[in-house]
Amino acid sequence: MKNWLNSYLFLDIPEDSRSYRQVVTSNFILLCTLGVLLFFTASNYIYGNTPLYYSTLGMLIAYASALVFLQKKKQLLIHCILFSVGVGILAVIFFNRGQQYVPNWSLIYCYILMVMYGHKKGGVIAITYLGVVLSMMLTWVGDTLDTLAFIRFTSVACIMLFLCYITELLIEKTLRRLSKTQSKLERLSTTDGLTMLYNRRYFDKIFKQELMSSTRSEQRLALAMLDIDYFKLYNDTYGHHAGDLALIKIAHLFKAKMQRANDYAFRIGGEEFAVLFYARNDDEAITFIEAIQSSVEALNIEHSESPISSYLTVSAGVYLLPPNNDMTEKDIYKQCDALLYQAKEKGRNRVVY
C-alpha cells in the first residue's frame, strides 16, 4: 500500500520544485475526490437513500471516466475539481448561514489554492475567495451569527492566510535555492574546475551515449586525443601559474571550435584533452583536428625551451569509427591513444590518424 501510494503521488520522483509540489497535491486531490465519492455512494446505498445513491453513483462514474480519458489533461480536471469544491463550500456555508463551524473548511481550501497556484497567484485567489466568505457571513451577523464569533473567525482567517502566504513564499525560495545548488553541483561534477571544459567523468558518460546513437546517424563518430607538447618542461620553465593560464587559453580555443551539434571537448588529464565530434569522412575529421592543432600554435604562447617550436603546440591522434562499428568504448579509446603515441614518436606537433 505504501509503495503504491508513493508511486501514485510521485513522491519518489525528482521534479522541479514548483511542479513537484503541484503534481503531488494534484494527485492527492484526485485520490481524495475519488474516495469521497466512493464513501457517499456506498453510504447512500447502505441507508437506502435511492435518489442520492443514483446521483452520487452517476458522479462517481463521470469522475472515473474523466480520470481515464483526461490522463493527458489532468490539470484541467484539477481546476474543475477545485472550482467545484470552492463553489460547494460556499453553498454549504450559505445554506447553513455560517453556523456549525462550516466556514472553517474555507481556510483549508485557501491553503490548497496557494499550494496549487503559488504564493502570488494562489494568494490573490485565496484572498478573493475569503473575501466572498466574509461578505456572506457579515450579512448574518446579529441573526444566526454573533459579532464576536465573526470577529474571531475573521481574525483567525487573516492570520492563517498570512501564515500560509509566508510559508509558501519561504518554501518557494528554499526550493529555488536548492534547485540552483543542485544545478551547480551537477555542473561541477561534470566540469573541470580549471579549464571549465567537461571532465573525464562526463567524457565516459557522453562517449557511451554518442557511440550508441552513432549507429543511427548518417555521419560517423570521431574521437581525437590531444596532448600539449613538452608541457612539463613548460611548467618547469615558466612556473605552474603560467601553465594554468596556458591550459585555460587552450581550453577557450577548444570551446570556440566546438560550434556544431554534438561537438564536445574534454580535459581528461593534466595536459591531455579529448574531442568528440561527427564527420562524414576521414578528410573532414582530419581537417577539423588539424585546424585546432594549428590554432593552438597560433595562440603564440611562448615556449622557449621547446625542441620543436617557439610556442606551445599539441600532438593529436584521430580515430574515425568505421561504418557499422561494433567496437567498445575501451577499444576505441585504446586505438586513439595509440595514434596519439605515434604522433609523439614522429616528432610531435602533428596529427596522426
Secondary structure by P-SEA (a helix, b strand, c coil): caaaaaaaacccccccaaaaaaaaaaaaaaaaaaaaaaaaaaaaaaacaaaaaaaaaaaaaaaaaaaaaaccaaaaaaaaaaaaaaaaaaaaaaaaccccccaaaaaaaaaaaaaacccaaaaaaaaaaaaaaaaaaaaaccccccaaaaaaaaaaaaaaaaaaaaaaaaaaaaaaaaaaaaaaaaaaaacccccccccaaaaaaaaaaaaaacccccbbbbbbbbbccaaaaaaaaccaaaaaaaaaaaaaaaaaacccccbbbbbccccbbbbbbccccaaaaaaaaaaaaaaaaacccccccccccccbbbbbbbbbbcccccccaaaaaaaaaaaaaaaaaaccccccc
